[in-house]
Amino acid sequence: MATQPSDSSKAMTLIGCSAIFLSAFCFYFCTVVIRWSQPNVTIDPAFFTFSRFLLGFLIVLLTIMVKRYPIRIYKLHFLLGRAVTNCLAVYFFYRAVKHTSVAEANILNMTYPLFIAIFTWLFFKSQRDLLTFIAVLAACTGVWLVLTPEGGMTLRLENIWGLLSGLFAAAAMIYLNLSRLEHSTTTVLFFVFGAGSLIILLFFRDSLFLPDWHAFVYLAACSVLGVGGQYLLTLGFRYVTAVEGSIISSTRILLAAVCGPLIAMDPALNLYGWIGALLIFGANVMLAFKKAA
């Protein structure tokens, strides 16, 4: 006879699902803040990226000091790989918001499960099955429809930023899995936020400035939402399965498609854009179930 889940187990699952769903809202609304800032202040995407990583680094540093968590390094190249790819993923994501719509940027950013599937397909023969092929084919079709929203063959090059954010987010997830085999969450976050801040400071120094109060509000709001989304996502995955977490995370695709015209002053997706968004969402769901099988 199957054991029924206890009330406490159900409560923990509900907390986990709610946390992941809220993280999707946070990640979406941090891009909405960037869009709201554009008519009022001039802030480069690199500055938004820097402020997010700097806030995250200060929070992790404070946590280490208060709780005295040790930072132990075993395989530095995994930590650096995670830090660099995550930094590029966030930077390209924010640049996509600047050059395209909030909806398109979020939808294309959520193609990272597709790229993970492609990587595993190329390098691991055991992953070359029919379900993965169908999911990848569906997602690629969806990506093309988002990149060519008029239904033709003309590629909108500015959408490449969003696609690059998905590509590097996939690489960052792979490096995260490798890093977690050897390092604690605190160590990984310490390098992700610390190295991310340093990379932006070194390569985009001209984009940083002492913000006035108006610019500071936008930077702070975007940073709090971005870091908050990261912590909510981490919390949520402690209490739900990988399938549940992946599906709930992918609802950001639908959230961006629905809320774009209402909140972010985006043009509404046309039929081709909606079909593309639903194909990417469906492919993510298929890949999540396959991963858990």
Buried (B, 14 or more C-beta within 10 A) or exposed (E): EEEEEEEEEEEBBEBBBBBBBBBBBBBBBBBBBBBBBEEEBEBBBBBBBBBBBBBBBBBBEEBBEEEEBEEEEEEEEBBBBBBBBBBBBBBBBBBBBBBBBBBBBBBBBBBBBBBBBBBBBEEEEEBEEEEBEEBBEBBBBBBBBBBBBEEEEEEBEBBBBBBBBBBBBBBBBBBBEBBBEBBBEBBBBBBBBBBBBBBBBEEBEEBBEEBEEEBEBBBBBBBBBBBBBBBBBBBBBEBBEEBBBBBBBBBBBBBBBBBBBEBBBBEEBEEBBBBBBBBBBBBBBBBBBBBEE
